[in-house]
Amino acid sequence: MVNISTRIIKLLSSTKLTILLFIFLLPLLIIGGTFPQHYPAAYYYKYGLPGHIFLLLGLNSVFQSPIFTILLLLFLLNILACLYVRIPKKFKSSRHIPLLPLDHIKNMKFHTTSTKTYTEIENYLKKRGYKLKNKNRNCSVFTKGEIGWWGAEIAHLGLLTIIIAGIISSTLSKEYFFQLTPGESAQFSNYTVQLKTFKIPLYPDGTPRQYISTILLAGRNTKSFTAIISVNHPLNYKGYLIYQSSYGIAPFKIGKAEILVTNSYGRKTTLQVPFARPVTFTLPISNSKVTIFCPVFIPDFVYDIAAKKIYSRSMEHKNPALMCKISYNKKLTTGWLFLNYPQFNTISFKKIRFSLEAYKPIYYSGIEINYDPGTKPFIIGSIIFLMGIFLSFYIPFQRIWICQKDRDTILIGGISYRGDKVLIKDLSQLSGGKIEVE
Amino acid sequence: MKWSEIFIQATIIFSIILIILPSILKSKRLSLMLKYLIGISLSMAIIFRGIQTKRFPIINLYESIIFLVWGIILLSIIFHKKLPLVETIITGLINVALLGAATLLPPWEKAPHYLIPALQSWWLYIHVTTSFLSYSGFTIAAIFAFLYLLQKDKNKRRIIDEISYKLITVSFPLLSLGIITGAIWAHYAWGRYWSWDPKETWSLITWIIYAGYLHARITKGWSGRKTAWWLILGFMATVFTFLGVNYLLPGLHSYL
């Protein structure tokens, strides 16, 4: 049993597995990073057989595929097993540094002799930040920058945390997206978000400078409050981050419509009609009253003759049509006014004509609400990782052995990981400049 | 002509001198002086561009190429003592090629655009500077890898190999910092720290290639030709992350 678990750990912690995982992971990353992901199937079918194969292999959503998840989990186990094997070994080796015989010290990459006294050397090393790790009557061993020696393990621990954060995010995060026009509200979890105002301040050249939404947040048992969000400045509300995500022209809502009224003598007047609110006007051209109520707007009007159905071909304002109920001279007529094709308007009265002259589009604010418990672990993991690589690359680790060779000479030898400069400088100081480099 | 453009023209002239003079006179001191002059001139170009655009000038291709060259010169000054004289020719040639290309870019690529809302964040400065400095380092490392493959002298090859490694120990942490700060910024701007956007994915591919290089070198003791080829592969991935993703693939990272 012990044998099997040892073999499994050996296999999982092997560099061969790391290389193998990279060999499989890299092509998947290249495919996912190069070819369009999550497009509708029809997009891939356009490319014929290669497109069909691409879909069949699930390459249209590489990062959500089981194979990618399995490879990531194996990579996680690989790092975990490496740390499991290396950390206890390193601990042991840092706690019990052996004192080495003279011959061994002589064969070190950097070694020298000094005529200083044993105590002088010890004091010098301590002053330079070395720590005494082991000692007997004639020999001692010192270390410096040991934290740098742990850099690689710390970096891998950070990487492990980042991968775990990624797993937490992909399994536990929740997303909500709403396109709200001013006054509209939406529900997420136990809370409600309402858009109060949406502003787009502009640069002098007319390009948007910022998208700013004023929102009202309310919970079942919490006091409601107003907040402002803009791009790059989200709001943290009860663990949910509320973002200004996008904007656009609302497809089925408009601001005021300009309705042109023309009488049989060709006299014209324009009425400013609010959307979905009945208003009564006194027409100056006929001195009579008209009530207009326009509750429906279709951005890209289509009438399906066979199904006898009206629908919008797209969300873009390509063929705008406004449905109005107009009451004039005690007669109520309901019909459509078309911006681009007034000849097809379906509202008519004997002595007066109504047509849609213009309208003010209104913008919606795209508000995204995210709950992602993986964010904090990701940031913590990133900090640990960066600390680890900094320690690993920039804090050199040295071990120096000193041994009384004879009455007047002391043999000094040292090893260094990542950067020999500090070690060479210290050995030169002790020996008066003569050091041997093997 | 704007002041920033005048300083870029001056940098091109200094770089041409850097290609010719130090090698003829065999003077490393002169090459260092010229590098300082190029550094100052480019810094002035960046400062004047910043004054002109009223923002940190690193948001389009034109500005990022200038910053990339600035990073190359900075690293070339830092590693000057260790570098062989032939490096001045290569650095000079890169400067002339990159700055020349930047100058010849079409007007819409050079226009001093306003900062779009998505880019209005302090993370922009940390993310972009660290990423571009890492690209600069990877560029020089790849040149040295190429030099290694051409070099016959064993001792010189050892030095070149060592410098390339040192450059990666600077550039790899910078790329890591660039990716991480980009992810934290994405968390604030897009709502999630990782979206598998092509730019993110390709920066991860580049990161994995260099992480592989470091592992091969540190744990397996690889060096020489094998790692030189590795660095050239890493550089190819860097170029694709920098330019290929933006010009060939659609994604959230529509700016550079």
Interface residues (C-beta under 8 A of the other chain):
Chain A: T15 T18 F22 L25 L26 L29 I30 G32 G33 T34 P36 Q37 F63 A152 G166 S169 S173 E175 Y203 D205 T207 P208 R209 Q210 Y211 S230 V231 N232 H233 P234 L241 Y243 S245 E368 N370 D372 T375 F378 I379 S382 F385 L386 I389 F390 F393
Chain B: Y114 I116 P117 A118 Q120 S121 T169 F172 P173 S176 L177 I180 A183 I184 H187 Y188 A189 W190 G191 R192 Y193 W194 W196 P198 E200 T201 W202 L204 I205 I208 G212 H215 I218 T219 K220 V245 L249 P250
